[in-house]
Every structure is written in C-alpha cells, then in structure tokens.
C-alpha cells in the first residue's frame, strides 16, 4: 500500500488536532508541512536513517517511505511541525513519535547488519579446537 504526501501531512495534522479525521489541510498548511517533511527526512538521512528519500514538491505524489515506517514518520512529522502549526504536543503523541523513531532505527539497523558467520571467529589462545565429545579438560 502506498501513501501520498498529502495523506501523510493530513494524518500528521490530525494527530495535532489541526484537522478532523477525514478532512484536508488548507493549501498553506499542506505546503508548510511538506517543507517540514522534506527537512525532517534530510535530517534523518544525515543520521543514517535512509529511505532513499528525495525531496518532494507535489502533494499528490506517492510518499517515498516504506509502509512499515509510515506511522513513525507521521507522528514525528506532527511533533516537528507543531511549532509551525502553533499546536500543542500531547503526551500520547510524544510517546508515539519516540516509539516510532526507535522502531524505524531498529529496523534500519537490522536491515544493514551483515550475516553472522563462524568463519572469522578466533580459535582461542592455543589456536586449536576442542572436540567436546572426546577431549578431556
């Protein structure tokens, strides 16, 4: 499932109680939040939270974030955009944003891990191997 930039923005503004569920943001609020979204994603890229984001300029375009990251992006966009929208952040939204970015960081870290193997592990101080079935310790 893909989500548009406009849907991300409207959901973030709904989190801030700027728009009611199912309603749309004003053109100016949507444009301001799109700028904030571009800034947030650029900041995250600098922190190695990379979705292969590229700056967005059209609200109706598909937002280039993975489906599993949508809620984390939306809640963090709401928190980041709250000063510009003159909105108050609720405790629930702050927790949701914190949990969202933690989940995103964990998933990206796990995706970037190299597979573990035993081939590069040291044998031990004597550079020999023990056979647990036959060797006496």
C-alpha positions in Angstrom: 0.0 0.0 0.0 1.3 3.4 -0.8 0.5 6.7 0.8 0.7 10.1 -0.8 2.5 13.1 0.7 -0.9 14.8 1.2 -2.1 11.8 3.2 1.0 11.8 5.4 0.5 15.5 6.0 -3.2 15.3 6.8 -2.6 12.4 9.2 0.1 14.4 11.0 -2.2 17.4 11.2 -4.9 15.1 12.5 -2.5 13.9 15.2 -2.1 17.6 16.2 -5.9 18.1 16.1 -5.5 20.8 13.4 -7.8 19.0 11.0 -10.5 16.5 11.9 -10.2 12.9 10.7 -11.1 12.7 7.0 -10.7 16.4 6.4 -8.0 18.1 4.4 -5.5 20.7 5.4 -5.5 24.2 4.0 -3.2 24.7 1.0 -0.9 26.8 3.0 -0.7 24.3 5.9 -0.1 21.5 3.5 2.7 23.4 1.7 4.3 24.3 5.1 4.2 20.7 6.3 5.6 19.4 3.0 8.6 21.7 3.6 8.9 20.4 7.2 8.6 16.8 5.9 11.5 17.4 3.4 13.6 18.9 6.2 12.8 16.1 8.6 13.8 13.4 6.0 17.0 15.3 5.1 17.9 15.4 8.8 17.2 11.7 9.2 19.4 10.9 6.2 22.3 12.7 7.9 21.7 10.4 10.9 21.8 7.3 8.6 18.0 6.8 8.7 17.7 6.5 5.0 14.6 5.5 3.0 16.2 6.7 -0.3 14.3 9.9 0.2 14.3 12.5 -2.4 12.8 16.0 -1.9 9.1 16.1 -2.5 7.3 19.1 -4.2 3.9 17.6 -5.3 1.4 16.8 -2.6 -0.4 14.2 -4.7 2.8 12.2 -5.4 3.4 8.9 -3.6 5.5 9.5 -0.4 8.8 7.6 -0.8 8.7 5.9 2.6 8.3 2.2 3.3 4.9 1.1 4.6 6.4 -0.1 7.9 7.7 3.4 8.6 4.5 5.4 7.9 3.3 5.7 11.5 6.7 6.7 12.7 7.1 9.3 10.0 3.6 10.7 10.6 4.0 11.1 14.3 7.5 12.6 14.1 6.2 15.0 11.4 3.5 16.0 13.7 5.9 16.7 16.5 8.4 18.5 14.3 5.6 20.6 12.6 3.8 21.5 15.9 5.6 24.9 16.4 4.8 26.0 12.8 1.2 24.9 13.2 1.1 26.5 16.7 -0.2 23.2 18.1 0.4 21.5 21.4 2.0 18.1 21.6 0.1 15.7 23.7 2.0 13.2 25.9 0.5 10.4 23.8 1.8 11.9 20.6 5.3 12.4 22.1 5.4 8.8 23.1 4.1 7.7 19.7 6.8 9.7 18.0 9.6 8.4 20.3 8.5 4.8 19.8 8.1 5.4 16.1 11.7 6.6 15.6 13.0 3.9 17.8 11.2 1.2 15.7 12.5 2.8 12.4 16.1 2.9 13.7 15.9 -0.7 14.9 14.5 -1.9 11.6 17.1 0.0 9.5 19.9 -1.2 11.8 18.7 -4.8 11.4 18.5 -4.4 7.6 22.1 -3.2 7.5 23.6 -6.0 9.6 25.8 -8.4 7.8 25.0 -12.0 8.2 26.9 -13.6 11.1 29.3 -16.5 10.4 31.8 -18.5 12.3 34.5 -18.3 9.7 36.1 -15.2 11.2 36.0 -16.2 14.9 39.3 -16.9 16.6 40.1 -20.5 17.7 41.3 -19.5 21.1 44.6 -18.9 22.8 46.2 -22.2 21.6 44.9 -21.8 18.1 43.5 -25.3 18.2 40.0 -26.7 18.5 38.5 -28.9 21.2 36.3 -31.8 20.5 33.7 -31.8 23.2 32.9 -35.5 22.7 36.5 -36.8 23.1 38.7 -34.2 24.7 39.3 -34.2 28.4 39.5 -30.8 30.1 
